[in-house]
Amino acid sequence: MNNKKKFKNSYKLYEKSKRFIPLAAQTFSKSSMNFVFGASPLFISRGKGAFTWDIDNNKFIDYLLGLLPIILGHCDKDVDDAIKNQLKKGITFSLSNQLEFQLAKQLSAIIPCAENTRFAKNGSDVTTAAIRLARAVTGKERIATCGYHGWHDWYIGTTTRNLGVPKSEIKLTSKFNYNEISSLEKVLRKHKGEFAAVILEPCINVEPTNDFLRILRKICDDQKILLIFDEIVTGFRIDLGGAQTFYNVIPDLACFGKAMGNGMPISALVGKKIYMDKIEDIFFSGTFAGETLSLAASLTTIQKIIRKNVPKKINSTGKILKTEINKLIKKQDLENLVSIGGPNWKPIIEVKSLPNKILFTSLLKQEFIKEGMLMSAGINLCLAHADKKIISDTLKKWSVVLKNIKSYSNSDHPSDFLKGDLVKPVFEVRRSK
């Protein structure tokens, strides 16, 4: 599976699509930039459980999961049935629907800070709404941020992808480093008393250390700054109630999305009522926020997550894969090149800071594809991956991948083994610090 012939239909469709669609994709991370162009599929046709098939009918164990919305598995029967049943009743109505109340009540029962809820369609919607709400509540404008929070101006202006963002907007957001309280304190001192919110992903490529989240909570309380947890990724994966339950640190507001609908487009801004009441005064409103297929899917997804104890199974699967893949890495004496780190619920593939890091990242992605695994910088997990046969097959595939990488690394010219273009990272936002 290392040449264009195996992906003939993908590359034909790519050439046609790029006439009408920039990058021939809707998302940077799903585009040709993120894979070895010439040795990777570019279009998926279907999925089932832990597997996807591209439009040339090549089968892959899917460890991307559409960038993490899939938590149960592709085409989960219970969720699909809920969508079909609601479809018979209607999708979008002229007034609110009872499903909005039912899901908001469900979230309130499982997420500590979720006294009130407002729905939207993606993570960027609710992180931006949280920022607007924090500014309205505090009367202040500056934001301190850590992690990735979507494509809107207030955040993306802090990255290298800031083309088109007003400089005045960029100046209002400051970044700090994860697990470094001194980094946050430095940011807050520079513009003392001007910060409306601290927003961060509560767990990223590493776990919080040295009581990081608790100290951060106290700083926000002392300085009257709203603490916002971006739980778009952690929500329903690290724990049913998110990282705030897992680490027992409760934010003022939190943003959930991705896994809450097993692939359906839905997100939620949740928070303490004293702050969420202000939603009635700011403008956060969307035609499709109460779209019923996604609400029905979310209710069923969450009920199944509870029934199957999905976070526990994802954590267990991740722990096995981390342990066993690191053993395979050690066996091939590749510890100076790659390791598997990160939390158990979301293992991270760490290519070491080598002069040719991009080359070996590209070679790894190429070899994953050759062995029938769809994988990028991490091992994204869903309930379907907990199957013992899938775990066993995954480890066998990793063994072959690492043997090939060992051979390439021993070569004087490892680039000769790359059968396409180098991957092109969009930008790095989740540093392992």
HUGI-V442952 format. One line per field, one symbol per residue. ss: DSSP state (h for helix, s for strand, l for the rest). burial: + if it has 9 or more other ideal C-beta (glycine too) atoms within 8 Angstrom, else -. A space follows every 10 residues. Layout:
# HUGI-V442952
ss=???
burial=???
This chain:
# HUGI-V442952
ss=lllhhhhhhh hhhhhhhlll lhhhlllhhh lhhhllllll lllssssssl ssssllllss ssllhhhhll lllsllhhhh hhhhhhhlll lllllllhhh hhhhhhhhhh lllllsssss llhhhhhhhh hhhhhhhhll lsssssllll llhhhhllll llllllhhhh llssslllll hhhhhhhhhh llllssssss llllllllll lhhhhhhhhh hhlllsssss llllslllsl llhhhhllll llsssslhhh hlllllssss slhhhhhhhh llllllllll lhhhhhhhhh hhhhhhhhlh hhhhhhhhhh hhhhhhhhhh hllllllsss sllhhhssss slllllhhhh hhhhhhhhhh llsslllssl llhhhhlhhh hhhhhhhhhh hhhhhhhhhl lllhhhhlll llllllllll lll
burial=-----+++++ +-++--++-- +-+++--+-- ++++++-+++ ++++--+--+ ++++++-+-+ +++++-++++ ++++-+-+++ +++-+++--- ------+-++ -+++-+++-+ +-++++++++ ++++++++++ ++++++++-+ -++++++-++ -+-++++++- -+--+---++ -+++++++++ +-++++++-- +---++++++ +++--+-+-- -++-+++-++ --+-++++++ ++++++++++ +++++++-+- ++++++++++ ++++-+++++ ++--++-++- -+-+----++ ++++++++++ ++-+++-+-+ +-++++++++ ++-+++-+++ -+-+--++-+ ++++++++++ ++----++++ ++++++++++ ++++++-+++ ++++++---+ +-+++-++++ +++++++++- +--+--++++ --+------+ -+-
